[in-house]
Amino acid sequence: MLQRNGGGLSLVSKIERKAQALNIDKCGIIRPEAMSDYADRLRERMGRIPNGEAVYGGFLRFADIREKFPWAKSIVVIALSYGHYALPANAAHYGKYYLIDSRFNPDSPERKKITAFENFLGELGLKTASSVHPGITAMRWAAHKAGLGLIRRNNFLYTEKGSWVSLTAWATDAEMELISDGSALPPCPDDCDRCIRACPTKSLFAPYTMNMATCVSRLSTLSAPAAYDEETGRRMGTRIYGCDACQDVCPMNKGKWTGEREFPGLRELGGLLSPENILSLPYAEIERILAPKFFYIKKDALWMWKLNAINVLANAGAPAGIERIAAMLCDEHEIVRERAKRALDRLRASERTRAAEAED
């Protein structure tokens, strides 16, 4: 799709060259109509899960970008890998992407690249629209249509660097198309169901199918008083914010996380991310330090941090967690006090069982 116009580079060629100059991993451009089958796939998923319309109906707005931007004639999509970042000691409690999320971090290399690329689109005279969060379209499907990678059975988009990639898209007013050759990625093996078996809450229960309402990444950030019941809390294990279970076990991700670079500010933040420290932090400090980076937990629901930390310590079953959880019996939020009491009852019952077994 690298046409030349009047002896000069076409818009497509200029965009592609700029993406290469900025070391953007992948760049593609599709027409809005390329997303036409997204709605069909989404409705299929809605039909497979309980209350599917309520869970996924809102995403139908991404099927045709022209409903919001009538002037849009193309969608530019880029992919940036992030598997080169070193993770802190407490990383296992968090989804990796949330730790190095660049969307609201102007100091991150990825954010700088995205800003420079967007400015370049403007310099070309293009009218554009984008959204840092949640995006202007179904990012993974758009990237797939642009040939940037392959959507695997766990629903994540993969490039040759695995699923550890972030996606950004812009609507533009120019008729353009750039379909990447991709990387000839092999499909998922017919007999592989590791991602499905690894899902702790069975949210991912069939290939390319999941119930977002029961996904740990959503449960651990959802601002609702009854975010999860006790059994679901047990299944969440030691996860505080997000989950990578289905990505971590994927053979196509093996060896893809290299971790050789430092992400701005992450080393300093790492010491505060343990469940013990979260229970010790005043809400004002959670709002000041954690909320700007981990923005899915809203500022009017910061108590979710305490719930998740209590859940982690209860699931770990360590006696040392009893004192920390007991302090939450005086928390200002009733739901935190209730969860703390239930967690303490559970831990103390386990202690009594262990003591009885030791006497036998």
Order of alpha helices (4+ residues) and beta strands (2+ residues): beta-beta-alpha-beta-alpha-alpha-beta-alpha-alpha-beta-alpha-beta-beta-beta-alpha-beta-beta-alpha-alpha-alpha-alpha-alpha-alpha-alpha-alpha
